[in-house]
């Protein structure tokens, strides 16, 4: 942080210039905010993740601070179907507390649910989990990060004994001789990461991309494998089959550092590359070239992202790529390994400390008696009073307002009306609630349905910590006071807790909350006990696990052993299975979704930034020219994409980047262009991840 003239606020003294981090993706690019009179200037920092770069979203992030649509007063709906009106904080909080009391008294504590977000700071995620389990005593809490990297998390846990998106620093990408990206398009989703890819290419490294579309990232690759959506698992098993048959497996590594290889070897023996070509459309020659490029490299990295993970078999798909990485002896070596590209800004920390339905702080399992006893001791409650595991995000939302589901929902930092699969159904569930409360900085599509809307601070108006895709804990620093009438999420939770219980007050100071988080996480897989704000400031972040203030952190995991009982990584045999919804005569095309460069997630923020709106003004449906010709569609023609669950309407965009049997739409827009009106809510049985990335559709002229 830069010293200089300072301004007084209700939370202390703030600088005229502050070093902080971008509010968007998990790269958490370093940035500097400066007071330039009437505007807040954004500058890029030479931070290890972004190395002086920002994307267009980062450069324009400060425009939301004084946006004319910014919420600065609570809103109340006096009757169903009525309009939202301004209200005082006391009136709004009293209304929420009274509504929660009524629902709990009538239906029990599990009739109240909490839905969080992957953009909340560690302190807010932790406080939200504590509030749900101690104040509300409900088991029903989950968050939109369930739709981010939960499949990779589950696969990582069962293979390595730990879930950290990248178990090595991001800079390792530049050291890899071969880099394989599976279902990842960082050139559009996190452009500064491509600086590390550029390092890799300048060293003579090879880039291989597996993606159904010829994305901006795929166009830079030495080899692009373009499979049918939903067939990545078949591709991964074929790559391992080739490695086995050509003698490319690192047998010394497998023998010394893993277990379970023989069963996987027997399974993939029947995964013939010719069969993978039939299923996926990827030529055998390309599969062989990819396998050899990985095996021949001194250092190789395999990265998966949402394209491979957002499937009803996402955990098994990631496990197949982890099997490949282990067979080649990659994890634990500098410049080598397997990792997952986390999407949301605090998708990693958001689940480590209590927002996830089955976890307590420190990435502890909520059904583990020792974990319950430890966390209950920090919270000063009887372990028996802590609820058990809840249900994953989609199941939670789909049960709202039903006889057996929650009747009240508190939403912090999420917009499920746009982001949830089968969104029309989820919107209906939200309308059926007795009480819907939304805390947000803008009137999102979910807030428009709420009974109470509570205005909250933005990233430049609050202190706290975030955990990026590397497992690096960072400091978010307040630069300016929030507008009058706006409160922090911590202040809202404390005020509600005071109205609902007679227990000890919840802290509202983020540093105090972080100190409690450190104690609660101590001894857990994600141990933050040795991380202090001062140490973060001094070291450009601290990697977890870090149990001792005076001891080292862990930028790179698995060098000597894996955090499993025997110290070995575990292979898991997995076999390909088709998508949950096959194409048919009525729905003959495959539909997939993704992001575009200028927009982010549900678009609540980015759709309100003029420059981003100009760059990406609305939704579209990407069609191959051959498919468009068969449909009688030209570029810009309005089309309908129809599935068994709903439809979207948007202009056609013709592109040879997409397969002729597949159509694509970005998921940032609401209304008629809402891609998630179409997507499938089939779930992965392990992670609860919905099958966002493939369903059967037909396309018609609108």
C-alpha angles and dihedrals in degrees: 000000000000119000120227142107111350138202128216120237137171089268097048135273121339129196129245085230127032136183109222141135137270114270095226132064133016092263085079093200116211114250140170123223118205133188105239098172109260095014140045111239120215121211130178121242126214091244119160094251101047102018095209098323133114132179123234091268092056095046091053098039095106092060089080094059093080099021113153090233092055112129113238103163134043118260128215134192110213097197138007109282092015126124124267111252133190116266140174121262092248092052092047096046092044089052091051093047093047091049092050091048091052094049094045093047092049102039108014133254095297089063087078120072136187125209118191138184141243091231096063117108120253089255093054094043090051093047091048091054092047091047092052096047102035106027100032096023090211126145090207108099128121137138144221090260085080083077093049116059105338092120092052089045093054093046092047092050094052094045103036104017092241140067115221115144095227113017087197136046117280090242088071088077089071091055096054118107090203124026120190117195115192118195091342129128104178093160085075105021099045109003098179089064087068089072087072090047088051089055089053093050093046089056088056095260123155123239119206121184127193109198136131089230131057090238127181087267095047091052089062094051128108087218127021119193108197108195130176108267111268097028100093090108091058089049093050093049090048090053090053090046089056091047089053098046094046095047094246097133117113095233095179091057092045092051096045103038111024145052133205098039097130094061091048090047091055091047097051093043086085095044095098117191090230089059090048088052090052092050100040106023091235110136117243090235091059091048090052092047091051094048092049093047090055095044097044094052120099087216125023134170129198117200126185128193140173096303090067098031107046094081137101085250095040095124092053091046092054090044089056091055091045088052088054092049092049093047089054091048096241109136116090097022121109110257091014140082146074124294143163125232103228114213112201123065095251100014088130101047092035093069098034095069110042117296094102116091096238103035141084125198116301091035090285121159112249091218093056109103093210092051092049091050093050096048093041088054091055090047094045096236137117110268088225090065093060111099122237129246120315128208129274121272102267094044089049094051093043091055096052115124094006122123092258098035137077118292096198130045133190114200122197121181100345140100107200093168086076103022104045121092116248084022097180089062093047091049088055091050091053090052090054094060123111089219132015118182121184126189110198143133094235136031098267121186088261092050089054088066096046129113090211128023119193120198115227139189126268128233095268091054100056143057123227146105135276130193113220131207091279094055088254111149109220137188122246107200128202113241103176138010118265119253117274110276096030123113135191121251088246091056091049093050091048092049092050092046090053090054095045104043143023092225130114112304119258114245118249099192109094094214090055090049091050091052089054090046089055091056093044093050095045111123094010127116090261096047113183096167093113095046118100130174089244092054091049090052092050098045105037088250135331126249119227139260091063111148099167129054090214096041132083126273122228115247090162123038133198098032093133106008143352119248092251125115092262097031092244130118117240128232115213122201111229132173131203119258127180126259116283090249118040122203118258140173093284095043105028101161136073118237125204135172140208147142137287127219100253099044134061133208113309090353095236090137106023095048087062096055109094097215092049092046090053091050094048109014100170150342125295141181115236113216132176111246091240091055091045090053091053090050094045091241127144130193109293096017110142109245138181122226108202129191132168089270104045146304144261128209123207141131118284117248113198116215137156086215091086127068115254091240095051137066127199135203131176115240102218100098133079130209121032092352094053105133092195091065083077105037125107122253094205107134137219104246093224106037103024089233113156121230096253095152103062140028137140118266144159124221123218137173106264 
